[in-house]
Every structure is written in structure tokens, then in C-alpha cells.
Amino acid sequence: MRIVLGLVVVVSVLLGMVAVLGHIDGTVVFGEPRENGSAVGDTTAITGEERAYLEYVVGIMQTTSHDISTLGMLFSQPDFEDEAWRSNATILLNRIERAHEAIVTLQPSTRLQSFQDASVRALDHSGEFARLIRSQLVQGKAELTEEAARQLLSAADAFGEAEYLLDAFIGEHATVE
């Protein structure tokens, strides 16, 4: 299976997340409500610190999503002999691998810890996917290995979970005016 085919699955999930993440002011709410009501007893407004945290993490997640999508486009027509193609692929892989480092040490509010955990998992799987693709690139191959596909699907699942948690958080908390 080619890398581009595997990326189609994750890109569709990530595009949904980008739509939600682009509206952290709470004006748009997607997803299903939780069956047991609010997962968090505290429904006070989103604080300035939480807003800053969300804007930062959302930015990292959106960049990673875009980089994975762009990588898929690059690998749809691989040209291992073209230095510009290899350079672009390398830059994208570097950014995807390093995204995890940008958020793993953040200390969100207790109300955002589950979102943090899902985001870290999404970026961890994305980074592992990028490392596996890099090894294929070094070998001059454009095939998606089973392990890379598993990492990509795990990343998509974690991105989806983060999207759901973000949506739930925004839906449960009024925004700061």
C-alpha cells in the first residue's frame, strides 16, 4: 500500500479536527454530548491561561495535521532523485517528529488534562509514523509499511479523541468575554 493511500484515512480525521480547532471561541460546537452529562463538574468560563494553552496546542496540532497532509501529497508522486523533493519531505518529517516535544511538557489545567493526554498521544504516534517513513525514504521506498500504517491509524484515533475532548470542553464552558 502506498503512503498516500494510508494518509487519506488520517487526513480525513484531521480535517475534522482542524474545523473544530479553528473555533475555540465556542461559537461552533461539533460532536455528540456525553451520555452521563458533563465530564467535568466545573463549568466556569475558559480562563485566559486555558485559552492561551489551547491556542498554542491547537496551533501545533493544526501544523502537524497540515504537514501530514502535505507529506501525503509529496509521496503521491515520489521523486527520490529530485533534491528539492527530498528536502521538502525531510523538512516535513522533521516537523512532524518534533511536534511532540513542543507540548509534552506543558502543564494544562486539570480541566484540560485529558485533552493534553490525547494530544500528546496523537503527536507521539505522528512522530513515530514520521520516523518510519524517514527510514523508508532513506531506502528509496515509497511504500507504507504495516507498522507505519498502524502508527498513522493510532495517530488518527488520538487526533479524533482530542477533537472530541476539545469539543466537549468548549461546549461545557462559557468563553471569557
KOLLUMZA-68488 format. One record per atom (N, C-alpha, C, O): residue number from 0; x, z, y. Coordinates in Angstrom, 1 decimal. Layout:
BEGIN
DOSE   k     c1     c3     c2
DOSE NUM      X      Z      Y
...
//
This chain:
BEGIN
DOSE   k     c1     c3     c2
DOSE   0    0.8    0.0   -1.2
DOSE   0    0.0    0.0    0.0
DOSE   0    0.9    0.0    1.2
DOSE   0    1.9    0.8    1.3
DOSE   1    0.6   -0.8    2.2
DOSE   1    1.4   -0.9    3.4
DOSE   1    1.1    0.2    4.3
DOSE   1    0.0    0.8    4.3
DOSE   2    2.0    0.6    5.1
DOSE   2    1.9    1.7    6.1
DOSE   2    0.7    1.5    7.0
DOSE   2   -0.1    2.5    7.2
DOSE   3    0.5    0.3    7.4
DOSE   3   -0.6    0.0    8.3
DOSE   3   -2.0    0.4    7.7
DOSE   3   -2.9    0.9    8.4
DOSE   4   -2.2    0.1    6.4
DOSE   4   -3.4    0.4    5.8
DOSE   4   -3.7    1.9    5.7
DOSE   4   -4.8    2.4    5.9
DOSE   5   -2.6    2.7    5.4
DOSE   5   -2.7    4.1    5.4
DOSE   5   -3.0    4.7    6.8
DOSE   5   -3.7    5.7    6.9
DOSE   6   -2.5    4.1    7.8
DOSE   6   -2.7    4.6    9.2
DOSE   6   -4.1    4.4    9.7
DOSE   6   -4.5    5.1   10.5
DOSE   7   -4.8    3.4    9.1
DOSE   7   -6.1    3.2    9.6
DOSE   7   -7.0    4.4    9.4
DOSE   7   -7.8    4.7   10.2
DOSE   8   -6.8    5.1    8.3
DOSE   8   -7.6    6.3    8.0
DOSE   8   -7.4    7.4    9.0
DOSE   8   -8.3    7.9    9.6
DOSE   9   -6.1    7.7    9.2
DOSE   9   -5.8    8.7   10.2
DOSE   9   -6.1    8.4   11.6
DOSE   9   -6.5    9.2   12.4
DOSE  10   -5.9    7.1   12.0
DOSE  10   -6.2    6.7   13.3
DOSE  10   -7.7    6.9   13.7
DOSE  10   -8.0    7.4   14.8
DOSE  11   -8.6    6.6   12.7
DOSE  11  -10.0    6.8   13.0
DOSE  11  -10.3    8.2   13.2
DOSE  11  -11.2    8.5   14.1
DOSE  12   -9.8    9.1   12.4
DOSE  12  -10.0   10.6   12.7
DOSE  12   -9.4   11.0   14.0
DOSE  12  -10.0   11.8   14.7
DOSE  13   -8.2   10.5   14.3
DOSE  13   -7.5   10.9   15.5
DOSE  13   -8.2   10.4   16.7
DOSE  13   -8.2   11.1   17.8
DOSE  14   -8.8    9.3   16.7
DOSE  14   -9.6    8.7   17.8
DOSE  14  -10.8    9.6   18.2
DOSE  14  -11.1    9.8   19.3
DOSE  15  -11.4   10.1   17.1
DOSE  15  -12.5   11.1   17.4
DOSE  15  -12.0   12.3   18.1
DOSE  15  -12.6   12.9   19.0
DOSE  16  -10.8   12.8   17.7
DOSE  16  -10.2   14.0   18.3
DOSE  16   -9.9   13.7   19.8
DOSE  16  -10.1   14.5   20.6
DOSE  17   -9.3   12.5   20.0
DOSE  17   -8.9   12.2   21.4
DOSE  17  -10.2   12.2   22.3
DOSE  17  -10.1   12.6   23.4
DOSE  18  -11.3   11.7   21.8
DOSE  18  -12.5   11.7   22.6
DOSE  18  -12.9   13.2   22.9
DOSE  18  -13.3   13.4   24.1
DOSE  19  -12.8   14.1   22.0
DOSE  19  -13.2   15.5   22.3
DOSE  19  -12.1   16.1   23.2
DOSE  19  -12.5   16.8   24.1
DOSE  20  -10.9   15.9   22.9
DOSE  20   -9.8   16.5   23.7
DOSE  20   -9.8   16.0   25.1
DOSE  20   -9.4   16.7   26.0
DOSE  21  -10.3   14.9   25.4
DOSE  21  -10.4   14.4   26.7
DOSE  21  -11.4   15.0   27.6
DOSE  21  -11.5   14.8   28.8
DOSE  22  -12.2   15.9   26.9
DOSE  22  -13.3   16.5   27.7
DOSE  22  -13.3   18.1   27.5
DOSE  22  -14.3   18.7   27.2
DOSE  23  -12.1   18.6   27.8
DOSE  23  -12.0   20.1   27.6
DOSE  23  -12.7   20.9   28.7
DOSE  23  -12.7   22.1   28.6
DOSE  24  -13.3   20.2   29.6
DOSE  24  -14.0   21.0   30.6
DOSE  24  -15.4   21.4   30.1
DOSE  24  -16.1   22.0   30.9
DOSE  25  -15.8   21.0   28.9
DOSE  25  -17.0   21.4   28.3
DOSE  25  -18.2   20.5   28.6
DOSE  25  -19.3   20.9   28.3
DOSE  26  -18.0   19.4   29.3
DOSE  26  -19.1   18.6   29.7
DOSE  26  -19.6   17.8   28.5
DOSE  26  -20.8   17.3   28.5
DOSE  27  -18.9   17.6   27.5
DOSE  27  -19.3   16.8   26.3
DOSE  27  -19.0   17.7   25.1
DOSE  27  -18.0   18.2   24.9
DOSE  28  -20.0   17.8   24.2
DOSE  28  -19.9   18.6   23.0
DOSE  28  -20.2   17.7   21.8
DOSE  28  -21.3   17.2   21.7
DOSE  29  -19.3   17.6   20.9
DOSE  29  -19.5   16.9   19.7
DOSE  29  -19.5   17.8   18.5
DOSE  29  -19.1   19.0   18.6
DOSE  30  -19.9   17.3   17.3
DOSE  30  -19.8   18.1   16.1
DOSE  30  -21.0   18.9   15.8
DOSE  30  -22.0   18.9   16.6
DOSE  31  -21.0   19.6   14.7
DOSE  31  -22.1   20.4   14.2
DOSE  31  -21.9   21.9   14.6
DOSE  31  -20.8   22.4   14.6
DOSE  32  -23.0   22.6   14.9
DOSE  32  -22.8   24.0   15.2
DOSE  32  -22.5   24.8   13.8
DOSE  32  -22.9   24.3   12.8
DOSE  33  -21.9   25.9   13.9
DOSE  33  -21.6   26.7   12.7
DOSE  33  -22.9   27.3   12.2
DOSE  33  -23.8   27.6   13.0
DOSE  34  -23.0   27.4   10.9
DOSE  34  -24.2   27.9   10.3
DOSE  34  -24.5   29.3   10.6
DOSE  34  -25.6   29.8   10.8
DOSE  35  -23.4   30.1   10.7
DOSE  35  -23.5   31.5   10.9
DOSE  35  -23.4   31.9   12.4
DOSE  35  -23.2   33.0   12.7
DOSE  36  -23.7   30.9   13.3
DOSE  36  -23.6   31.2   14.7
DOSE  36  -22.2   31.2   15.2
DOSE  36  -21.4   30.5   14.6
DOSE  37  -21.9   31.9   16.2
DOSE  37  -20.6   31.9   16.8
DOSE  37  -19.6   32.5   15.9
DOSE  37  -19.8   33.6   15.4
DOSE  38  -18.5   31.8   15.8
DOSE  38  -17.4   32.4   15.0
DOSE  38  -16.6   33.5   15.8
DOSE  38  -15.9   34.3   15.2
DOSE  39  -16.8   33.5   17.1
DOSE  39  -16.2   34.4   18.0
DOSE  39  -17.3   35.2   18.7
DOSE  39  -18.2   34.6   19.3
DOSE  40  -17.3   36.5   18.6
DOSE  40  -18.2   37.3   19.3
DOSE  40  -18.2   37.2   20.8
DOSE  40  -19.2   37.4   21.5
DOSE  41  -17.0   37.0   21.3
DOSE  41  -16.8   36.9   22.8
DOSE  41  -17.1   35.5   23.3
DOSE  41  -16.5   34.5   22.8
DOSE  42  -18.1   35.4   24.2
DOSE  42  -18.5   34.1   24.7
DOSE  42  -18.2   34.0   26.2
DOSE  42  -18.8   33.2   26.9
DOSE  43  -17.3   34.8   26.7
DOSE  43  -16.9   34.8   28.1
DOSE  43  -16.3   33.4   28.4
DOSE  43  -15.9   32.7   27.5
DOSE  44  -16.2   33.1   29.7
DOSE  44  -15.6   31.9   30.2
DOSE  44  -14.2   31.6   29.7
DOSE  44  -13.5   32.6   29.5
DOSE  45  -13.8   30.4   29.6
DOSE  45  -12.5   30.0   29.3
DOSE  45  -11.6   30.5   30.5
DOSE  45  -11.9   30.2   31.6
DOSE  46  -10.5   31.2   30.2
DOSE  46   -9.7   31.7   31.2
DOSE  46   -8.7   30.6   31.7
DOSE  46   -8.5   29.6   31.0
DOSE  47   -8.1   30.8   32.8
DOSE  47   -7.1   29.9   33.3
DOSE  47   -5.9   29.7   32.3
DOSE  47   -5.4   28.6   32.2
DOSE  48   -5.5   30.8   31.7
DOSE  48   -4.4   30.7   30.7
DOSE  48   -4.8   29.9   29.5
DOSE  48   -4.1   29.1   29.0
DOSE  49   -6.1   30.1   29.1
DOSE  49   -6.6   29.3   27.9
DOSE  49   -6.7   27.8   28.3
DOSE  49   -6.4   26.9   27.5
DOSE  50   -7.1   27.6   29.5
DOSE  50   -7.3   26.2   30.0
DOSE  50   -5.9   25.5   30.0
DOSE  50   -5.7   24.4   29.5
DOSE  51   -4.9   26.2   30.5
DOSE  51   -3.5   25.7   30.6
DOSE  51   -3.0   25.4   29.2
DOSE  51   -2.4   24.4   28.9
DOSE  52   -3.2   26.4   28.3
DOSE  52   -2.8   26.2   26.9
DOSE  52   -3.4   25.0   26.3
DOSE  52   -2.8   24.2   25.6
DOSE  53   -4.8   24.9   26.4
DOSE  53   -5.5   23.7   25.8
DOSE  53   -5.0   22.4   26.4
DOSE  53   -4.8   21.4   25.7
DOSE  54   -4.8   22.4   27.7
DOSE  54   -4.3   21.1   28.3
DOSE  54   -3.0   20.7   27.7
DOSE  54   -2.7   19.5   27.5
DOSE  55   -2.1   21.7   27.5
DOSE  55   -0.8   21.4   27.0
DOSE  55   -0.9   20.9   25.6
DOSE  55   -0.3   19.9   25.2
DOSE  56   -1.5   21.7   24.7
DOSE  56   -1.6   21.4   23.3
DOSE  56   -2.4   20.0   23.1
DOSE  56   -2.0   19.2   22.3
DOSE  57   -3.5   19.9   23.8
DOSE  57   -4.2   18.6   23.8
DOSE  57   -3.4   17.4   24.1
DOSE  57   -3.4   16.4   23.5
DOSE  58   -2.5   17.6   25.2
DOSE  58   -1.6   16.5   25.5
DOSE  58   -0.7   16.2   24.4
DOSE  58   -0.4   15.0   24.2
DOSE  59   -0.1   17.2   23.8
DOSE  59    0.8   16.9   22.7
DOSE  59    0.1   16.2   21.5
DOSE  59    0.6   15.3   20.9
DOSE  60   -1.1   16.7   21.2
DOSE  60   -1.9   16.1   20.1
DOSE  60   -2.3   14.7   20.4
DOSE  60   -2.2   13.8   19.6
DOSE  61   -2.7   14.4   21.7
DOSE  61   -3.0   13.0   22.1
DOSE  61   -1.8   12.1   22.0
DOSE  61   -1.9   11.0   21.5
DOSE  62   -0.7   12.6   22.4
DOSE  62    0.5   11.8   22.4
DOSE  62    0.9   11.5   20.9
DOSE  62    1.3   10.3   20.6
DOSE  63    0.8   12.5   20.1
DOSE  63    1.1   12.3   18.7
DOSE  63    0.2   11.3   18.0
DOSE  63    0.6   10.4   17.3
DOSE  64   -1.1   11.4   18.3
DOSE  64   -2.1   10.5   17.8
DOSE  64   -1.8    9.1   18.3
DOSE  64   -1.8    8.2   17.5
DOSE  65   -1.5    8.9   19.5
DOSE  65   -1.2    7.6   20.1
DOSE  65    0.1    7.0   19.4
DOSE  65    0.2    5.9   19.0
DOSE  66    1.1    7.9   19.2
DOSE  66    2.4    7.5   18.6
DOSE  66    2.1    7.0   17.1
DOSE  66    2.7    6.0   16.7
DOSE  67    1.3    7.7   16.4
DOSE  67    1.0    7.3   15.0
DOSE  67    0.3    6.0   15.0
DOSE  67    0.6    5.1   14.2
DOSE  68   -0.7    5.8   15.9
DOSE  68   -1.4    4.5   16.0
DOSE  68   -0.4    3.4   16.4
DOSE  68   -0.5    2.3   15.8
DOSE  69    0.5    3.6   17.3
DOSE  69    1.4    2.6   17.7
DOSE  69    2.4    2.3   16.6
DOSE  69    2.8    1.1   16.4
DOSE  70    2.8    3.3   15.9
DOSE  70    3.6    3.1   14.7
DOSE  70    2.9    2.2   13.7
DOSE  70    3.6    1.3   13.1
DOSE  71    1.7    2.4   13.5
DOSE  71    0.9    1.6   12.6
DOSE  71    0.9    0.1   13.0
DOSE  71    1.0   -0.8   12.2
DOSE  72    0.8   -0.1   14.4
DOSE  72    0.8   -1.5   14.9
DOSE  72    2.2   -2.1   14.7
DOSE  72    2.3   -3.3   14.3
DOSE  73    3.2   -1.3   14.9
DOSE  73    4.6   -1.8   14.7
DOSE  73    4.8   -2.2   13.2
DOSE  73    5.3   -3.3   12.9
DOSE  74    4.3   -1.4   12.3
DOSE  74    4.5   -1.7   10.9
DOSE  74    3.6   -2.7   10.4
DOSE  74    3.7   -3.2    9.2
DOSE  75    2.6   -3.2   11.2
DOSE  75    1.7   -4.2   10.7
DOSE  75    2.5   -5.6   10.7
DOSE  75    2.1   -6.5    9.9
DOSE  76    3.6   -5.6   11.5
DOSE  76    4.5   -6.8   11.4
DOSE  76    5.9   -6.3   11.5
DOSE  76    6.6   -6.5   12.6
DOSE  77    6.4   -5.8   10.4
DOSE  77    7.8   -5.2   10.5
DOSE  77    8.8   -6.3   10.6
DOSE  77    8.7   -7.4   10.1
DOSE  78    9.8   -6.0   11.4
DOSE  78   10.9   -6.9   11.7
DOSE  78   12.2   -6.1   11.7
DOSE  78   12.7   -5.7   12.7
DOSE  79   12.7   -5.8   10.5
DOSE  79   13.8   -4.9   10.4
DOSE  79   15.1   -5.4   11.0
DOSE  79   16.0   -4.7   11.3
DOSE  80   15.1   -6.7   11.2
DOSE  80   16.3   -7.3   11.8
DOSE  80   16.3   -7.3   13.3
DOSE  80   17.3   -7.4   14.0
DOSE  81   15.1   -7.1   13.9
DOSE  81   15.0   -7.0   15.4
DOSE  81   15.4   -5.6   15.9
DOSE  81   14.7   -4.6   15.5
DOSE  82   16.4   -5.5   16.7
DOSE  82   16.9   -4.2   17.2
DOSE  82   15.8   -3.5   18.0
DOSE  82   15.7   -2.3   18.0
DOSE  83   15.1   -4.3   18.8
DOSE  83   14.0   -3.7   19.7
DOSE  83   12.9   -3.1   18.8
DOSE  83   12.4   -2.0   19.1
DOSE  84   12.6   -3.8   17.7
DOSE  84   11.5   -3.3   16.8
DOSE  84   12.0   -1.9   16.2
DOSE  84   11.3   -1.0   16.1
DOSE  85   13.2   -1.9   15.7
DOSE  85   13.8   -0.7   15.1
DOSE  85   13.9    0.4   16.1
DOSE  85   13.6    1.6   15.7
DOSE  86   14.3    0.1   17.3
DOSE  86   14.4    1.1   18.3
DOSE  86   13.1    1.7   18.7
DOSE  86   13.0    2.9   18.8
DOSE  87   12.1    0.9   18.8
DOSE  87   10.7    1.4   19.1
DOSE  87   10.2    2.3   18.0
DOSE  87    9.6    3.3   18.2
DOSE  88   10.4    1.8   16.7
DOSE  88   10.0    2.6   15.6
DOSE  88   10.7    4.0   15.6
DOSE  88   10.1    5.0   15.3
DOSE  89   12.0    3.9   15.8
DOSE  89   12.8    5.2   15.8
DOSE  89   12.3    6.1   16.9
DOSE  89   12.2    7.3   16.7
DOSE  90   12.0    5.6   18.1
DOSE  90   11.6    6.5   19.2
DOSE  90   10.2    7.1   18.8
DOSE  90   10.1    8.3   19.0
DOSE  91    9.3    6.4   18.2
DOSE  91    8.0    6.9   17.8
DOSE  91    8.2    8.0   16.7
DOSE  91    7.6    9.0   16.8
DOSE  92    9.0    7.7   15.8
DOSE  92    9.3    8.6   14.7
DOSE  92    9.9    9.9   15.2
DOSE  92    9.5   11.0   14.8
DOSE  93   10.8    9.8   16.2
DOSE  93   11.4   11.0   16.8
DOSE  93   10.4   11.8   17.5
DOSE  93   10.3   13.1   17.3
DOSE  94    9.5   11.2   18.3
DOSE  94    8.5   11.9   19.0
DOSE  94    7.5   12.6   18.1
DOSE  94    7.1   13.7   18.3
DOSE  95    7.1   11.9   17.0
DOSE  95    6.2   12.5   16.1
DOSE  95    6.8   13.7   15.4
DOSE  95    6.1   14.7   15.2
DOSE  96    8.0   13.6   15.0
DOSE  96    8.7   14.7   14.3
DOSE  96    8.9   15.9   15.2
DOSE  96    8.8   17.0   14.7
DOSE  97    9.1   15.7   16.5
DOSE  97    9.4   16.8   17.4
DOSE  97    8.1   17.4   18.0
DOSE  97    8.2   18.5   18.6
DOSE  98    7.0   16.8   17.8
DOSE  98    5.8   17.4   18.4
DOSE  98    5.5   18.8   17.9
DOSE  98    5.1   19.6   18.7
DOSE  99    5.7   19.0   16.6
DOSE  99    5.5   20.3   16.0
DOSE  99    6.3   21.4   16.8
DOSE  99    5.7   22.5   17.1
DOSE 100    7.5   21.1   17.1
DOSE 100    8.4   22.1   17.8
DOSE 100    7.8   22.5   19.2
DOSE 100    8.0   23.6   19.7
DOSE 101    7.1   21.6   19.8
DOSE 101    6.5   21.8   21.1
DOSE 101    5.4   22.9   21.2
DOSE 101    5.2   23.5   22.2
DOSE 102    4.7   23.1   20.0
DOSE 102    3.6   24.0   20.1
DOSE 102    3.8   25.2   19.1
DOSE 102    3.0   26.2   19.2
DOSE 103    4.6   25.1   18.1
DOSE 103    4.7   26.1   17.1
DOSE 103    4.9   27.5   17.6
DOSE 103    4.5   28.4   17.0
DOSE 104    5.7   27.7   18.7
DOSE 104    6.0   29.0   19.2
DOSE 104    5.0   29.5   20.2
DOSE 104    5.2   30.6   20.7
DOSE 105    4.0   28.7   20.6
DOSE 105    3.1   29.1   21.6
DOSE 105    2.2   30.3   21.1
DOSE 105    2.0   30.4   19.9
DOSE 106    1.9   31.2   22.0
DOSE 106    1.1   32.4   21.6
DOSE 106   -0.3   32.2   22.4
DOSE 106   -0.4   32.7   23.5
DOSE 107   -1.2   31.6   21.7
DOSE 107   -2.6   31.4   22.4
DOSE 107   -3.3   32.8   22.3
DOSE 107   -2.9   33.7   21.7
DOSE 108   -4.4   32.8   23.1
DOSE 108   -5.3   34.0   23.0
DOSE 108   -5.9   34.1   21.6
DOSE 108   -5.8   33.1   20.8
DOSE 109   -6.3   35.2   21.2
DOSE 109   -6.9   35.5   19.9
DOSE 109   -8.0   34.5   19.6
DOSE 109   -8.2   34.0   18.5
DOSE 110   -8.8   34.1   20.7
DOSE 110   -9.9   33.2   20.5
DOSE 110   -9.5   31.8   20.1
DOSE 110  -10.3   31.1   19.6
DOSE 111   -8.2   31.5   20.4
DOSE 111   -7.7   30.1   20.1
DOSE 111   -6.7   30.1   19.0
DOSE 111   -6.1   29.0   18.7
DOSE 112   -6.6   31.2   18.3
DOSE 112   -5.6   31.2   17.2
DOSE 112   -5.9   30.2   16.1
DOSE 112   -5.0   29.6   15.6
DOSE 113   -7.1   30.1   15.7
DOSE 113   -7.5   29.2   14.6
DOSE 113   -7.2   27.7   15.0
DOSE 113   -6.8   26.9   14.2
DOSE 114   -7.5   27.4   16.3
DOSE 114   -7.2   26.1   16.8
DOSE 114   -5.7   25.8   16.8
DOSE 114   -5.2   24.8   16.4
DOSE 115   -4.9   26.8   17.2
DOSE 115   -3.4   26.8   17.2
DOSE 115   -3.0   26.5   15.7
DOSE 115   -2.1   25.6   15.5
DOSE 116   -3.5   27.3   14.8
DOSE 116   -3.0   27.1   13.4
DOSE 116   -3.3   25.7   12.9
DOSE 116   -2.5   25.1   12.2
DOSE 117   -4.5   25.2   13.2
DOSE 117   -4.9   23.8   12.7
DOSE 117   -4.0   22.8   13.4
DOSE 117   -3.6   21.8   12.8
DOSE 118   -3.7   23.0   14.7
DOSE 118   -2.9   22.0   15.5
DOSE 118   -1.5   22.0   14.9
DOSE 118   -0.9   21.0   14.8
DOSE 119   -0.9   23.2   14.6
DOSE 119    0.4   23.3   14.0
DOSE 119    0.5   22.6   12.7
DOSE 119    1.4   21.8   12.4
DOSE 120   -0.6   22.8   11.9
DOSE 120   -0.6   22.1   10.6
DOSE 120   -0.7   20.6   10.7
DOSE 120    0.0   19.8   10.0
DOSE 121   -1.5   20.1   11.7
DOSE 121   -1.6   18.7   11.9
DOSE 121   -0.3   18.1   12.3
DOSE 121    0.1   17.0   11.8
DOSE 122    0.4   18.8   13.2
DOSE 122    1.7   18.2   13.7
DOSE 122    2.8   18.4   12.6
DOSE 122    3.7   17.6   12.6
DOSE 123    2.7   19.4   11.8
DOSE 123    3.7   19.6   10.7
DOSE 123    3.5   18.5    9.7
DOSE 123    4.5   17.9    9.3
DOSE 124    2.3   18.2    9.3
DOSE 124    2.1   17.1    8.4
DOSE 124    2.5   15.7    9.0
DOSE 124    3.0   14.8    8.4
DOSE 125    2.2   15.6   10.3
DOSE 125    2.6   14.3   11.0
DOSE 125    4.1   14.2   11.0
DOSE 125    4.6   13.1   10.8
DOSE 126    4.8   15.3   11.3
DOSE 126    6.3   15.3   11.3
DOSE 126    6.8   14.9    9.9
DOSE 126    7.8   14.1    9.8
DOSE 127    6.2   15.5    8.9
DOSE 127    6.7   15.2    7.5
DOSE 127    6.4   13.7    7.2
DOSE 127    7.3   13.1    6.5
DOSE 128    5.3   13.2    7.6
DOSE 128    5.0   11.8    7.4
DOSE 128    6.0   11.0    8.1
DOSE 128    6.5   10.0    7.5
DOSE 129    6.4   11.3    9.3
DOSE 129    7.4   10.5   10.1
DOSE 129    8.8   10.6    9.4
DOSE 129    9.5    9.6    9.3
DOSE 130    9.1   11.7    8.8
DOSE 130   10.4   11.8    8.1
DOSE 130   10.4   10.9    6.9
DOSE 130   11.4   10.3    6.6
DOSE 131    9.3   10.9    6.2
DOSE 131    9.2   10.0    5.0
DOSE 131    9.2    8.5    5.4
DOSE 131    9.9    7.7    4.7
DOSE 132    8.6    8.2    6.5
DOSE 132    8.6    6.8    7.0
DOSE 132   10.0    6.4    7.4
DOSE 132   10.5    5.3    7.2
DOSE 133   10.7    7.4    8.1
DOSE 133   12.1    7.1    8.5
DOSE 133   12.9    6.8    7.3
DOSE 133   13.8    5.9    7.4
DOSE 134   12.8    7.5    6.2
DOSE 134   13.6    7.2    5.0
DOSE 134   13.3    5.8    4.5
DOSE 134   14.2    5.1    4.0
DOSE 135   12.0    5.4    4.5
DOSE 135   11.7    4.0    4.1
DOSE 135   12.3    3.0    5.1
DOSE 135   12.8    2.0    4.7
DOSE 136   12.3    3.3    6.4
DOSE 136   12.8    2.4    7.4
DOSE 136   14.3    2.2    7.1
DOSE 136   14.8    1.1    7.2
DOSE 137   15.0    3.3    6.8
DOSE 137   16.5    3.2    6.6
DOSE 137   16.7    2.3    5.4
DOSE 137   17.8    1.6    5.3
DOSE 138   15.8    2.3    4.4
DOSE 138   16.0    1.5    3.2
DOSE 138   15.5    0.1    3.4
DOSE 138   15.5   -0.8    2.5
DOSE 139   14.9   -0.2    4.6
DOSE 139   14.4   -1.5    4.9
DOSE 139   13.1   -1.8    4.2
DOSE 139   12.8   -3.0    3.9
DOSE 140   12.3   -0.8    4.0
DOSE 140   11.0   -0.9    3.3
DOSE 140    9.9   -0.6    4.3
DOSE 140   10.0    0.3    5.2
DOSE 141    8.7   -1.3    4.1
DOSE 141    7.6   -1.1    5.0
DOSE 141    6.4   -0.6    4.1
DOSE 141    5.2   -0.8    4.5
DOSE 142    6.7    0.0    3.0
DOSE 142    5.6    0.4    2.1
DOSE 142    5.3    1.9    2.3
DOSE 142    6.3    2.7    2.6
DOSE 143    4.1    2.3    2.2
DOSE 143    3.7    3.7    2.3
DOSE 143    3.8    4.3    0.9
DOSE 143    3.1    3.9    0.0
DOSE 144    4.7    5.3    0.8
DOSE 144    4.8    6.0   -0.5
DOSE 144    3.6    6.9   -0.7
DOSE 144    2.9    7.2    0.3
DOSE 145    3.4    7.3   -1.9
DOSE 145    2.3    8.3   -2.2
DOSE 145    2.4    9.6   -1.4
DOSE 145    1.4   10.1   -0.9
DOSE 146    3.6   10.1   -1.3
DOSE 146    3.9   11.3   -0.6
DOSE 146    3.6   11.1    0.9
DOSE 146    3.0   12.0    1.5
DOSE 147    4.0   10.0    1.5
DOSE 147    3.7    9.8    2.9
DOSE 147    2.2    9.6    3.1
DOSE 147    1.7   10.1    4.1
DOSE 148    1.5    9.0    2.2
DOSE 148    0.1    8.9    2.3
DOSE 148   -0.6   10.2    2.2
DOSE 148   -1.5   10.5    3.0
DOSE 149   -0.1   11.1    1.4
DOSE 149   -0.6   12.5    1.3
DOSE 149   -0.4   13.2    2.6
DOSE 149   -1.3   13.9    3.0
DOSE 150    0.8   13.1    3.1
DOSE 150    1.1   13.8    4.4
DOSE 150    0.2   13.2    5.5
DOSE 150   -0.3   14.0    6.3
DOSE 151    0.0   12.0    5.5
DOSE 151   -0.9   11.3    6.5
DOSE 151   -2.3   11.8    6.4
DOSE 151   -3.0   12.1    7.4
DOSE 152   -2.8   11.9    5.2
DOSE 152   -4.2   12.3    5.0
DOSE 152   -4.3   13.8    5.3
DOSE 152   -5.3   14.3    5.8
DOSE 153   -3.3   14.6    5.0
DOSE 153   -3.3   16.0    5.3
DOSE 153   -3.3   16.2    6.8
DOSE 153   -4.0   17.1    7.4
DOSE 154   -2.5   15.4    7.5
DOSE 154   -2.5   15.4    9.0
DOSE 154   -3.9   15.1    9.5
DOSE 154   -4.4   15.7   10.4
DOSE 155   -4.5   14.0    9.0
DOSE 155   -5.8   13.7    9.4
DOSE 155   -6.8   14.8    9.2
DOSE 155   -7.7   15.1   10.1
DOSE 156   -6.8   15.5    8.1
DOSE 156   -7.7   16.6    7.8
DOSE 156   -7.4   17.7    8.8
DOSE 156   -8.4   18.3    9.4
DOSE 157   -6.2   18.0    9.1
DOSE 157   -5.9   19.1   10.1
DOSE 157   -6.2   18.7   11.5
DOSE 157   -6.7   19.5   12.3
DOSE 158   -6.0   17.4   11.9
DOSE 158   -6.5   17.0   13.2
DOSE 158   -8.0   17.1   13.3
DOSE 158   -8.5   17.6   14.3
DOSE 159   -8.7   16.8   12.2
DOSE 159  -10.2   16.9   12.2
DOSE 159  -10.6   18.4   12.3
DOSE 159  -11.6   18.7   13.0
DOSE 160   -9.9   19.3   11.6
DOSE 160  -10.2   20.7   11.7
DOSE 160  -10.0   21.2   13.2
DOSE 160  -10.8   21.9   13.7
DOSE 161   -8.8   20.8   13.7
DOSE 161   -8.5   21.2   15.1
DOSE 161   -9.6   20.6   16.1
DOSE 161  -10.0   21.3   17.0
DOSE 162  -10.0   19.4   15.9
DOSE 162  -11.1   18.8   16.7
DOSE 162  -12.4   19.7   16.6
DOSE 162  -13.0   20.0   17.6
DOSE 163  -12.7   20.0   15.4
DOSE 163  -14.0   20.8   15.2
DOSE 163  -13.8   22.2   15.9
DOSE 163  -14.7   22.7   16.5
DOSE 164  -12.7   22.8   15.7
DOSE 164  -12.5   24.2   16.3
DOSE 164  -12.4   24.1   17.8
DOSE 164  -13.0   25.0   18.5
DOSE 165  -11.9   23.0   18.4
DOSE 165  -11.9   22.9   19.8
DOSE 165  -13.3   22.7   20.3
DOSE 165  -13.7   23.3   21.3
DOSE 166  -14.0   21.8   19.6
DOSE 166  -15.4   21.6   20.0
DOSE 166  -16.2   22.9   20.0
DOSE 166  -17.0   23.1   20.9
DOSE 167  -16.0   23.6   18.9
DOSE 167  -16.8   24.9   18.8
DOSE 167  -16.4   25.9   19.9
DOSE 167  -17.2   26.5   20.5
DOSE 168  -15.1   25.9   20.2
DOSE 168  -14.6   26.8   21.3
DOSE 168  -15.3   26.4   22.6
DOSE 168  -15.8   27.3   23.3
DOSE 169  -15.2   25.2   22.9
DOSE 169  -15.8   24.7   24.2
DOSE 169  -17.3   24.9   24.2
DOSE 169  -17.8   25.3   25.3
DOSE 170  -17.9   24.7   23.1
DOSE 170  -19.4   24.9   23.0
DOSE 170  -19.8   26.4   23.2
DOSE 170  -20.9   26.7   23.7
DOSE 171  -18.9   27.3   22.8
DOSE 171  -19.2   28.7   22.8
DOSE 171  -18.8   29.4   24.1
DOSE 171  -19.3   30.5   24.3
DOSE 172  -18.0   28.8   24.9
DOSE 172  -17.5   29.4   26.1
DOSE 172  -17.8   28.6   27.3
DOSE 172  -17.5   27.4   27.4
DOSE 173  -18.4   29.2   28.3
DOSE 173  -18.6   28.6   29.6
DOSE 173  -17.2   28.3   30.2
DOSE 173  -16.3   29.1   30.0
DOSE 174  -17.1   27.3   31.0
DOSE 174  -15.8   27.0   31.6
DOSE 174  -15.7   27.7   32.9
DOSE 174  -16.7   28.1   33.6
DOSE 175  -14.5   27.9   33.4
DOSE 175  -14.2   28.5   34.6
DOSE 175  -14.5   27.6   35.7
DOSE 175  -14.1   26.4   35.7
DOSE 176  -15.3   28.1   36.7
DOSE 176  -15.7   27.2   37.8
DOSE 176  -14.7   27.2   38.9
DOSE 176  -14.8   26.5   39.9
//
